[in-house]
Amino acid sequence: MFLRAFFLISLLITIAAVAVLGFRGERSTNEPWEIFPDMVRQMKVRAQSTSNFFADGRGSRMPINGTVPIGYEMPKPQTAGASEMHPTAFSVGTDYIDTGKMGANWGTGIPVPVTPELIQRGQQRFNITCAMCHGATAAGNGIVKQHGLATVVTLQDDRIRKMADGEIFNTITNGKNTMMAYGPTIMVADRWAIIAYLRALQRSQGASVADVPPEHRAELEKAAENKPAEAKPGEQKPAQTPEAQKK
């Protein structure tokens, strides 16, 4: 008997709640009852609306001096032959510089002049956009991977080293697996700058003495000769004499 009465009372309460809160199609001059305020009536200033809060009566405020939209960069003077680089644009064409493809295949080569300024720009963009996952040396040990994103790969792998530049460009543009697409946020010129820096980074992590210019090898060898010998495990360093300590 008690259980039957409980279900009956629960049913009546449910019907009453639906009747009060669910039917809102009728017209009325009274404000509706809202347990959770509707988002169309939240306390906010709509774009281009008036506001009595500010002295000029405008709800929208003027941007701070010097601010630019996200993804925009101030135009730079164009040099001869660089007009196709469109440095302030995203992918707008179907050629190699915009797609990474030469015909039906991935192309290889940096389609813009590789200068110290380009490498420096690529380093800056890499550290901002890529290093948190791939690490500062592109070894796949960024802070994001250390906190659980185990799918991050090392860019120092031979597979990536041998990968065509155009395919890397496409991966940056459209993303791959758990990597998001950066095409809408990184400009074409910056994508190629990142690739140029990545190639330099890969070269630096696998460099040998043969990669050092001949005119600088003598300096490298001299630095190696002046380096103090490391003690072997279990071997104690010779104690310095008082005369040597004074020197």
C-alpha positions as CSV (number, residue, x, y, z in Angstrom):
1,M,0.0,0.0,0.0
2,F,2.8,2.4,0.9
3,L,4.8,1.6,-2.2
4,R,1.7,2.2,-4.4
5,A,1.1,5.6,-2.8
6,F,4.7,6.5,-3.2
7,F,4.6,5.8,-7.0
8,L,1.4,7.7,-7.3
9,I,2.7,10.8,-5.6
10,S,5.9,10.6,-7.6
11,L,3.9,10.5,-10.8
12,L,1.8,13.5,-9.9
13,I,4.8,15.5,-8.9
14,T,6.5,14.6,-12.3
15,I,3.4,15.6,-14.2
16,A,3.2,18.9,-12.3
17,A,6.8,19.7,-12.9
18,V,6.5,19.0,-16.7
19,A,3.4,21.1,-16.8
20,V,5.1,24.1,-15.1
21,L,8.5,23.9,-16.7
22,G,7.9,22.2,-20.0
23,F,5.2,24.1,-21.7
24,R,6.5,27.5,-22.8
25,G,4.8,28.0,-26.1
26,E,2.0,30.2,-24.7
27,R,2.0,33.9,-24.9
28,S,2.2,35.9,-21.7
29,T,3.3,39.3,-20.5
30,N,4.8,37.7,-17.4
31,E,8.4,36.6,-17.2
32,P,8.7,32.8,-17.5
33,W,9.8,30.7,-14.6
34,E,13.4,29.5,-15.1
35,I,15.3,27.2,-12.9
36,F,18.4,27.8,-15.1
37,P,18.4,31.2,-16.9
38,D,18.2,30.9,-20.6
39,M,21.4,31.8,-22.4
40,V,19.6,34.4,-24.6
41,R,19.0,36.5,-21.5
42,Q,22.4,36.2,-19.8
43,M,24.2,39.2,-18.5
44,K,26.6,40.1,-21.4
45,V,27.2,42.9,-23.9
46,R,26.3,41.9,-27.4
47,A,28.5,43.0,-30.3
48,Q,27.7,46.5,-31.7
49,S,25.2,47.1,-29.0
50,T,24.8,50.2,-26.8
51,S,25.8,50.3,-23.1
52,N,25.3,52.9,-20.4
53,F,28.3,51.5,-18.5
54,F,30.8,53.4,-20.7
55,A,30.9,57.1,-21.2
56,D,30.8,56.8,-25.0
57,G,27.7,54.7,-24.9
58,R,29.2,51.8,-26.9
59,G,29.3,48.2,-25.6
60,S,32.1,47.1,-27.9
61,R,35.5,48.6,-26.9
62,M,38.2,49.7,-29.3
63,P,41.2,47.2,-29.6
64,I,44.3,48.0,-27.7
65,N,46.9,49.8,-29.9
66,G,49.2,47.3,-31.7
67,T,46.9,44.3,-31.5
68,V,46.3,42.2,-34.6
69,P,43.9,39.3,-35.4
70,I,45.1,35.8,-34.6
71,G,47.2,34.3,-37.4
72,Y,47.9,37.7,-39.0
73,E,51.4,39.1,-39.5
74,M,52.3,42.6,-40.7
75,P,53.1,42.6,-44.4
76,K,56.8,42.6,-45.3
77,P,58.3,44.3,-48.4
78,Q,58.2,41.8,-51.3
79,T,61.5,41.0,-53.0
80,A,61.9,39.9,-56.6
81,G,60.7,36.4,-57.2
82,A,59.1,36.1,-53.7
83,S,55.6,37.2,-54.7
84,E,54.4,33.6,-54.8
85,M,55.3,33.1,-51.1
86,H,52.3,35.2,-49.9
87,P,53.8,35.6,-46.4
88,T,50.6,36.8,-44.8
89,A,48.3,34.2,-46.2
90,F,47.2,30.6,-45.5
91,S,46.9,27.9,-48.2
92,V,45.3,29.6,-51.2
93,G,46.6,27.7,-54.2
94,T,47.2,24.2,-55.6
95,D,50.9,24.5,-56.3
96,Y,53.8,22.9,-54.3
97,I,54.2,25.8,-51.9
98,D,50.6,25.5,-50.8
99,T,50.1,21.8,-50.9
100,G,53.5,20.1,-50.6
101,K,52.7,18.1,-53.8
102,M,54.4,18.1,-57.2
103,G,51.8,16.5,-59.4
104,A,50.5,13.4,-57.7
105,N,53.6,12.9,-55.5
106,W,55.0,14.6,-52.4
107,G,57.7,17.1,-53.3
108,T,61.0,17.6,-51.7
109,G,62.8,20.9,-51.1
110,I,62.2,24.1,-49.4
111,P,60.4,26.4,-51.9
112,V,61.6,29.6,-50.3
113,P,65.1,31.0,-49.8
114,V,66.7,29.3,-46.8
115,T,68.3,32.1,-44.9
116,P,69.5,32.5,-41.3
117,E,66.3,34.7,-40.8
118,L,64.1,31.8,-42.0
119,I,65.8,29.3,-39.7
120,Q,65.4,31.7,-36.8
121,R,61.7,32.2,-37.6
122,G,61.3,28.4,-37.9
123,Q,62.9,27.9,-34.5
124,Q,60.6,30.5,-32.9
125,R,57.5,28.9,-34.5
126,F,58.6,25.4,-33.6
127,N,59.2,26.3,-30.0
128,I,55.8,27.9,-29.8
129,T,53.7,25.3,-31.7
130,C,55.6,22.0,-31.8
131,A,58.0,21.7,-28.9
132,M,55.3,21.1,-26.2
133,C,54.7,17.7,-27.8
134,H,57.8,16.8,-29.8
135,G,60.3,18.4,-27.4
136,A,62.9,21.1,-28.0
137,T,65.2,18.7,-29.9
138,A,62.2,17.0,-31.7
139,A,63.0,13.8,-29.8
140,G,59.3,13.2,-29.0
141,N,59.8,14.0,-25.3
142,G,57.8,17.2,-24.9
143,I,55.8,18.1,-21.7
144,V,52.6,16.9,-23.3
145,K,53.9,13.4,-23.7
146,Q,55.2,13.4,-20.2
147,H,51.6,14.0,-19.0
148,G,49.9,11.2,-20.9
149,L,49.8,11.8,-24.7
150,A,51.9,8.7,-25.4
151,T,51.2,8.8,-29.2
152,V,53.7,11.6,-29.8
153,V,56.5,10.4,-32.1
154,T,60.1,11.4,-32.3
155,L,60.9,13.5,-35.4
156,Q,64.5,12.3,-35.2
157,D,63.4,8.9,-36.4
158,D,64.9,7.8,-39.8
159,R,61.4,7.5,-41.2
160,I,60.8,11.2,-40.6
161,R,64.3,12.1,-41.7
162,K,63.7,10.4,-45.1
163,M,60.2,11.7,-45.4
164,A,59.6,14.2,-48.2
165,D,59.4,17.9,-47.2
166,G,56.0,18.1,-48.9
167,E,54.6,15.3,-46.8
168,I,55.7,17.0,-43.6
169,F,54.1,20.2,-44.9
170,N,50.8,18.3,-45.5
171,T,51.0,16.8,-41.9
172,I,51.4,20.2,-40.4
173,T,48.5,21.5,-42.6
174,N,46.0,18.7,-42.1
175,G,47.2,16.9,-39.0
176,K,47.6,13.2,-38.6
177,N,46.3,10.7,-36.0
178,T,46.2,12.6,-32.7
179,M,48.0,15.6,-34.1
180,M,45.6,18.4,-34.9
181,A,45.6,20.4,-38.1
182,Y,47.6,23.6,-38.0
183,G,46.7,24.8,-41.5
184,P,44.1,27.3,-40.2
185,T,46.5,28.8,-37.6
186,I,50.0,28.7,-39.1
187,M,50.7,30.6,-42.3
188,V,52.2,29.0,-45.4
189,A,55.6,30.8,-45.0
190,D,55.8,29.7,-41.3
191,R,55.1,26.1,-42.1
192,W,58.1,26.0,-44.5
193,A,60.2,27.9,-41.9
194,I,59.3,25.2,-39.3
195,I,60.3,22.5,-41.8
196,A,63.6,24.2,-42.6
197,Y,64.4,24.5,-38.9
198,L,63.4,20.8,-38.3
199,R,65.8,19.7,-41.0
200,A,68.6,21.7,-39.4
201,L,67.6,20.2,-36.0
202,Q,67.7,16.7,-37.4
203,R,71.1,17.4,-38.9
204,S,72.4,18.8,-35.6
205,Q,71.4,15.7,-33.6
206,G,73.1,13.3,-36.0
207,A,76.1,15.4,-36.9
208,S,79.6,14.1,-37.2
209,V,83.1,15.7,-37.6
210,A,82.7,15.5,-41.4
211,D,79.8,18.0,-41.1
212,V,82.0,20.7,-39.6
213,P,83.5,23.1,-42.1
214,P,87.2,22.4,-42.6
215,E,88.1,25.9,-41.4
216,H,86.5,25.2,-38.1
217,R,87.7,21.6,-37.5
218,A,90.9,22.8,-35.9
219,E,89.0,24.8,-33.3
220,L,86.9,21.7,-32.5
221,E,90.0,19.5,-32.2
222,K,91.7,22.0,-29.9
223,A,88.6,22.2,-27.6
224,A,88.7,18.4,-27.4
225,E,92.4,18.4,-26.4
226,N,91.9,21.0,-23.7
227,K,89.0,19.0,-22.2
228,P,90.0,17.4,-18.9
229,A,90.1,13.6,-18.9
230,E,87.1,12.0,-17.2
231,A,87.8,9.6,-14.3
232,K,87.0,6.0,-14.8
233,P,84.4,4.4,-12.6
234,G,85.9,3.5,-9.2
235,E,89.0,5.6,-9.9
236,Q,89.7,8.6,-7.6
237,K,90.9,11.9,-9.0
238,P,94.5,12.8,-7.9
239,A,94.5,15.2,-4.9
240,Q,95.8,18.6,-5.7
241,T,98.9,19.8,-3.9
242,P,98.8,23.0,-1.9
243,E,100.9,24.7,-4.6
244,A,98.4,23.8,-7.3
245,Q,95.5,25.1,-5.2
246,K,97.3,28.4,-4.7
247,K,97.7,28.7,-8.5
